[in-house]
């Protein structure tokens, strides 16, 4: 069997409802993404493992739920040290072992170890400068960064360390900054154009990053297409996350700047598709498009609503939330040699499934200490009928570390409110007096409005026991129990006592 090339495009903060192939009422006409869906398979019940950036990316690359890492809530900054545990298998290291050339172009946001002028790692247990008033730490940008993409299985990397609104504002090629910052940019505190103050390279232009990264991704595809071995390109875009710079797409969506920026994302996908066609490799290339979480409020929901557009579609909540709008995301997959054009799936899947799917394509089993939460989606891609649901259950996570577990129609949330940024907000009067858990029947109530936790105690008990099992065993798939990284107990395991672990 000729091994397929794999191109994985990850949008940043793009909602399910932003794609016109998924949202019949979308005011943003995503022509290239619609074409991708028409030529492949679209998923209506796909989820990121978290409602925010860093943790979702950890799960995509490791096949492990994000909360099993040392990051129990929140996200990384631009200077945060590496999150992926040394020696842990990633999609890149696995595919590299299968003869693939592996490339990453775009936003990393999984930490890397910057080196100071005295040759020591920047982060020594203190506060990450990304989240403090010191946005110009003592970094020697001429030194190699450590534990970045090239340490985690990628043969080639070009991109930025974190979100485009986080310093340092320099490109990194392989394991070194391409230029030395020559100024500290003051940043901007406006809504859609927000970015933090910090060091910026002389040639670094915030408004040009998305098209420049797209050009680099297409160049990588062209270069690899001339070689005999297959390739895997992980292309995590920095858009449509803030700062929002739609450039030549300004005013073209009929919504606002965020909607215009979504059109730029659609253009990026189109450029990749055209490059694959021009290289004559579309037929045997798996092309995946998805997003790391739901849409951010910085898109300005009121403006979008006035234009008749809802990035969260029919789902409650948005980025950061435990509700569906936080983690139900677009997922399109095209593989002409295997996937029937114009097909669709209503099966519950998770982005954590990618590594197991790769192994299934290679007709291999993964070791017991890898991809502990990953379930192969290959049967769905092949159009096979399932005798039972693909996943036993799926765990979701919000920005403050709150949990939920979904099994078929039932979703149990271990918090009294959103666990994120929408109402009812955590640690406010909005959650005062609310039940500490929420249970929703998504078949009857996709908007998560009728909390049934008091009416179905047996469902609450069953799902709580399953969630506890997943935590204790360090995995949610069959196999030898594993250890979670970091402490055995942390505050968000609030339905458990520390002595129970």
ABEGO torsion letter per residue (X at the ends): XBBBBBBBBBBBGBBAAABAAABAABABBBAAAAAAAAABBBBABBBBABABAAAAAAAAAAGBBAAABABABEBBBAABBBABBBGBBBAAAAAAAAGBBBBBBEBAGAEBBBBBAAGBBABAGBBBAAABABABBBBBAABBBBGBAAAAGBABBBEBABBAABOBBBBBBEABBABBBABBBAEBABAAABBBBEBBBAABBAAAAAAAAAAAAAAAAAAAAABABBBBBBBBBAOABOBBBAEAABGAAGBBAAAAAAAAAAAAAAAAAAAAAAAGAAAABBBBBBBABBBBAAAGAAAAAAAGBBAAEABBEBBGBABAAAABBBBBBBBAAABBBGBBBABBBBAAAAAAAAAAAAGBBBBAABGAABBBAAAAAAGBBBABBABABBBBBBAAGBBBBBBEABBBBABABAGBABOBBBGBAAABGBBABBBBBAAABAAGABBAAAABAAAAAAAAAAAAAAAAAGBABBEBBBBBBEBABBAABAABBAAAX
